[in-house]
Amino acid sequence: MNETMIPLVLALIWLIVANILGALPSKDNHWRRAYLLIALGLPLAIWLWIVQGWGATVLFLVCAASLLRWPLIYAWRWMAKSMRK
């Protein structure tokens, strides 16, 4: 496997793992898993952008946002609330 494909393969593995973790039951509504996925996904997105360019990164971030929609919704609400003050 060539070195430029490694972040792309890891991004696909991240998406598969995120889907599996989302399907498993959780007592805390998946928040711990979401924090872990965000902590692993952001550096992966940066690495993907450096190696593959913006196209693959945007596709990865759109897929990740669809999986992590509730953290994004809460972050959006928090930012909107703080802007109103």
N, C-alpha and C positions, 0 to 999 in steps of 0.2 A: 504494500500500500504506500502510495506516495505521501509525502509529508503535508501536502496541502489538503488532503482528504481527511486527516485526523480530526480537526475541529468539526467538520461536517458530520462525520460518523458519530462523534461524541454528542453533537447537538441532536441527532436523531435518537440516540440512546436516551438522552435526557428527556425528550418528548415521550418516548415509550414508557420510561419509568414514571414520569409525571402522570400519564394516563392510568397506569396500574395503581399508583398511590392514591389517585383520586377515586378509584373504584373500590378501594378497601374501606371498611367502616372505621370511624374515628370518634373518640369521645370529645375532642376539642374542635370539631368541625373542620379538621384538616389544617389548622393554622400552623402547627409546628412543622408539618410537611411543607407548607407553602413557604415558610421562612427558609427552610433548608433548600428548597428548589430555587428560590430567588438568590440565595447566597451562592449557589453553584451556577445558576444560569447567567447572571450578569458577567462574571469573568469569561464564561464560555462565549457569550455574545460578543464581547470585545475581541477575544481571540479569533472568533469566526470573522469579524469585520476586518481584522488585520490581514488574515490569510485569504479569505474568499471574496471580500468586498461587501458592498452595501446590499446587494440583491439577496444573497443568502441570509444575511443578518436580518433584514426586514422580514423575510419569510419566517425565519425562526422566531423573531419577536412577536409577530402576529399570531403564530401558533401558540407560543408561550402565553400570550395575553388571553387567548381563548381558554386556556387551561387555568390560569390564575386570575380569572375575572373578578372574583370578590375582593382580593387584596387591592386590585386596581380601582374598583368601585369605591372602597373605603378610603383609599388615598385621594381619589378625586373629590369625594365629599369633604374630607378633612382640609384639603387645599382650598376648596370653594368657601368653606366656613371661615377659614383663617383670612381669606382675602376680603370677606365682608366686614370684618371688625375694624 
